[in-house]
Amino acid sequence: MSVEIHPLASVAPDAKLGINISIGPFAVIESDVEISDGSTIYSHATILNGSRIGQECSIFPGAVIGAVPQDLKFKGEHTLSIIGDRTVIRECATINRGTDATGRAIIGKDCLIMAYCHVAHDCTVGDHVVMSNVSQLAGHVTIGDWVILGGLAKIVQFCSVGDHAMIGADCKVTKDVAPYALIGREPAKVEGVNKIGLRRRGFTNQAIDAIQELYSAVFFSGMNTSDGLEEYERLHQQRMPEVESCISFIRSSPKGIIR
């Protein structure tokens, strides 16, 4: 099998298609598009100029990849929308291109982007991310690896969500989210450590306990973030790599951290 294109699909003759690709009826593939081996483009999906689709991806009906940014500063510059290997884009999800700020919007490998999600211009989404139905990323958002967004979660512009965090359904995130955090309620707040997710991914009890101790100092001690970090570091001269990465993320946050 090489490329199976339904006769009712619209595929530009100069689109670059790998092998073992299936394109369903009424799908639209524009000219400046690359689709790698083993991917499936279902009926009525739209893959626009600037799209780069990895290997073994699945793009479901109604999804639109590579539309121009919803940004009034965009002047038609050539930018990309990049989808990593084995990522699944479900029905009616929209993935926009970048602007000249970064040149691209990126979704990593092995992600699941559920129905009606939106990833705006210049976003970077890591590997193994799950965006549940209707979750929305504004422009310039950064999502780390193994993050889970609950249904209807909303992340505002320029926010970052650290690795292994989980955002509860219908939360509105207006500041950065520390790695490993479990975020819930309205307004959004840290509920604790994403312990179940960390255990599923092979984190040791020692590492989880160390992260919990850091969070107790930073978020639940009554001290502000800076004082909590300083107190934790004073009491813990030797720190695990997972804790060090979390401290670095918090200290480097330009928007401040959800507490």
C-alpha positions, 0 to 999 in steps of 0.5 A: 500500500502506498497512498490511498486517496478517495476520489472525492478528496481534494489533494494538491498535486504538490503536497508531499505524502509519505507511504501507507497514507489514507485520505478520506472523502471530502478531505482537503490537503493544500499544496504546502503540506507534508504528511508522513508515513502511516497517517490517516486523514479522515473525511472532511478534515482540512490540512492547510498550507504550512502543515507538517503532519508526523508519522502514524497520526490520525486527523478526524472529520472536521479538524482544521490544521494550519489555519492562519493565526487569529491575530491582527498582527499576522501579515501573511508570513510563511509559518508552520503548524507541526504535529508530532508522530502518533498524535490524534486530532479528534473531531473539529479541533483547530490547530493554527499556524505560528506568527513571525514571533516564533514561526510555528505552533507545535504539538508533540508526539503521542498526544490526544487532542480531543473534539473541539479543542483549540491550539492557537498561534505560537503554542508549544505542546509537549509529548504525551499531552491529553487535551480533553474536549473543548479545552482551549489554548490562547496564543504563545502558551507552553504545555509541558510533557505528560500534561492533562487538561480537563474538559473546557480548561482555558489557558490564557496567553503566554502561560506555561504549564509544567510537566506532569501537571493536571488541570481540572475541568473548566478551570481558567489558568491565568498564571503559570502552573508548576510541574506535577501540580494538580489544579482545580476550583474557580479561581484556579488553585493548587490542590496538591501534587498529581500523585496518581499521574506520577505513580502511573508514569513510574515516579518513585514514592521517594520522589513523590514525597519530596515533591509533596514536601516542596509544595507544602513549603511553597504553597501551603505553609502560609509563606509567599512563594519566594520565602517558601522556596528559601525555607525549603532550600535552607532545610534541604541542602541535597535535593532530588532532580525532580525537585530541582526542576520544579524550583527552577520552573517556579523561579523562572516564571515571568507571570508568577505561579498559581498557588 
